[in-house]
Amino acid sequence: MNYIELEVTDVQSSQAQGEAFALILKEKEGSRFIPIVIGVTEARAVVFELNRIKPHRPSPHDLFSELAKHSQIALHKVVIWKFLDGVFYANLIMENKNGESFEIDARTSDAVALALKFSTPIFIAQSIFEKMSLTSQTVEDKTPIEQDSLEEVQEYDKFIKQKLEEMTLSELEDLLTGAIDSEDYELASKIHEEINKRTSGATS
């Protein structure tokens, strides 16, 4: 079976699913992406890992990480291998201290959060990605009414981007904490992107 490597690019509010969020996974070598609907708790966990924010008390992913470390078990990679009845299935590909590999079934949202925590790659079966992936053109190909709404969203995003660019790094970090506390993970992702842009520029 062939696989495509993915990277986590965003967590957005999902208008189609009430209080749910969309985890955006983009192919590493390309422009196509796949949205996966996740809940509030899962979105919070992914945003925490994207921003390397430590919660006040250990999360289940922190606990898993500590247990793995003390047991000398490494997370080698995450593989999304099946899509059935609207659900993505993922495996954690683990390796023990003797170099022996084994798989653990996991919810895709948990698997992605752990991949971020362990800095390990995420793969998806090519057959699933080819069937489920989207492009920016797919998103923009809407009816006239939907297109008007899309343009409004784009104007709002442009306004938010401008405001974030005007803020200091310290202000951005404070705003990020507030966005996460209020569960506005879409805004948190935009703030994270702006912080990353500045810090990566400072270290290059």
C-alpha positions in Angstrom: 0.0 0.0 0.0 1.3 3.5 -0.9 1.2 6.4 1.5 1.4 10.2 1.4 3.1 12.2 4.2 0.9 14.9 5.8 1.6 17.9 7.9 -0.8 19.7 10.4 -1.5 23.2 9.1 -4.5 24.5 10.9 -7.5 23.9 13.3 -10.6 25.7 12.0 -14.2 26.0 13.3 -16.5 23.6 11.4 -19.7 25.4 10.4 -21.2 22.2 9.2 -20.9 20.4 12.6 -22.0 22.9 15.3 -19.3 23.0 18.0 -16.9 20.8 16.1 -13.6 21.8 14.5 -11.8 20.8 11.4 -8.3 19.5 11.7 -6.5 20.5 8.4 -3.8 18.0 7.2 -2.0 19.0 4.0 0.2 16.8 1.9 3.8 17.6 2.6 4.8 17.6 -1.1 1.8 19.4 -2.6 -1.1 21.7 -2.1 -4.0 19.2 -1.5 -5.4 18.9 2.0 -7.9 16.9 4.0 -10.2 18.2 6.8 -11.0 15.9 9.7 -13.8 16.8 12.0 -12.8 16.7 15.7 -14.4 17.8 18.9 -13.5 20.7 21.2 -11.3 18.7 23.5 -9.4 17.2 20.6 -8.9 20.6 19.0 -7.6 22.0 22.3 -5.1 19.2 22.5 -3.8 19.7 18.9 -3.5 23.5 19.4 -1.6 22.9 22.6 0.9 20.7 20.8 1.2 23.0 17.8 2.2 25.8 20.1 4.2 23.7 22.6 2.0 25.0 25.4 2.1 22.9 28.6 -1.3 22.7 30.4 -1.4 23.3 34.2 -1.8 19.6 34.8 -0.6 16.7 32.6 -2.9 15.8 29.7 -3.6 12.2 28.6 -1.1 12.8 25.8 1.5 14.0 28.3 0.9 10.8 30.4 1.3 8.6 27.3 4.5 10.4 26.5 6.0 9.9 30.0 5.0 6.2 30.1 6.5 5.7 26.7 9.7 7.4 27.7 10.1 5.5 30.9 9.3 2.2 29.1 11.9 3.1 26.4 9.3 2.9 23.7 9.4 5.3 20.8 6.6 6.5 18.4 8.0 5.9 15.0 5.1 7.3 12.9 1.4 7.7 12.6 -0.5 6.0 9.8 -4.1 6.8 8.7 -5.0 3.6 7.0 -8.8 3.3 6.7 -11.9 5.5 6.2 -15.2 3.8 6.9 -18.7 5.3 7.6 -17.3 8.8 8.0 -14.5 7.8 10.4 -10.8 7.9 9.8 -8.8 5.1 11.4 -5.2 5.5 12.6 -2.4 3.4 14.0 0.5 4.4 16.1 3.6 2.6 14.8 5.7 2.0 18.0 9.1 0.6 18.6 10.4 -0.9 21.8 14.0 -0.8 23.2 14.8 -4.0 21.4 14.0 -2.4 18.0 10.8 -4.5 17.6 7.8 -2.7 16.0 4.2 -2.9 17.0 0.9 -1.1 16.2 -1.6 0.5 18.5 -5.1 1.5 17.3 -5.9 5.2 18.1 -8.4 7.9 17.3 -7.0 10.0 14.5 -7.2 13.2 16.6 -5.2 11.5 19.4 -2.7 10.1 16.9 -2.1 13.5 15.3 -1.6 15.1 18.8 0.9 12.5 19.7 2.7 12.8 16.4 3.1 16.5 17.2 4.3 15.8 20.7 6.8 13.2 19.5 7.8 15.2 16.3 7.1 12.1 14.2 5.7 12.0 10.6 2.0 11.4 9.7 1.1 9.3 6.7 -2.2 8.5 5.0 -3.0 5.7 2.6 -2.8 7.1 -0.9 -6.1 5.6 -1.9 -7.9 7.4 0.9 -6.2 10.7 0.2 -6.9 10.6 -3.5 -10.6 10.1 -2.7 -11.0 12.5 0.2 -8.6 15.3 -0.5 -9.5 18.9 -1.5 -7.8 21.8 -3.2 -8.2 25.5 -2.8 -10.0 25.5 -6.1 -12.4 22.9 -4.8 -13.2 25.2 -1.9 -13.6 28.3 -4.1 -15.9 26.6 -6.6 -19.1 27.7 -4.9 -22.5 29.0 -6.0 -22.8 32.9 -6.2 -24.4 33.2 -2.7 -21.7 30.9 -1.2 -19.1 32.8 -3.1 -20.2 36.1 -1.5 -20.0 34.5 1.9 -16.5 33.3 1.1 -15.4 36.8 0.1 -16.7 38.1 3.4 -14.7 35.5 5.2 -11.6 36.4 3.2 -12.0 40.1 4.0 -12.3 39.2 7.7 -9.2 37.0 7.6 -7.3 39.8 5.9 -8.3 42.2 8.6 -7.3 39.8 11.4 -4.0 39.2 9.7 -3.3 42.9 9.6 -4.1 43.4 13.2 -1.9 40.5 14.3 1.0 41.9 12.3 0.7 45.1 14.2 1.0 43.4 17.6 4.2 42.8 19.5 5.4 39.2 20.2 4.5 39.6 23.8 0.9 40.7 23.0 0.6 37.8 20.5 1.6 35.3 23.2 -1.0 36.8 25.7 -3.7 36.8 23.0 -2.8 33.2 22.1 -3.4 32.1 25.7 -6.7 34.0 25.8 -7.8 32.4 22.5 -7.1 28.9 23.8 -8.9 29.6 27.1 -12.0 30.8 25.2 -11.7 27.8 22.8 -11.3 30.0 19.7 -8.9 27.6 18.1 -9.2 29.1 14.6 -7.9 32.4 16.0 -5.3 30.5 18.0 -4.0 28.9 14.8 -3.7 32.3 13.1 -1.8 33.7 16.1 0.4 30.7 16.1 1.2 31.2 12.4 2.2 34.8 13.1 4.4 33.9 16.1 6.1 31.2 14.1 6.8 33.6 11.2 8.5 36.0 13.6 10.5 33.5 15.6 11.6 31.5 12.6 12.8 34.8 11.0 14.7 35.7 14.1 16.6 32.4 14.2 17.4 32.1 10.5 
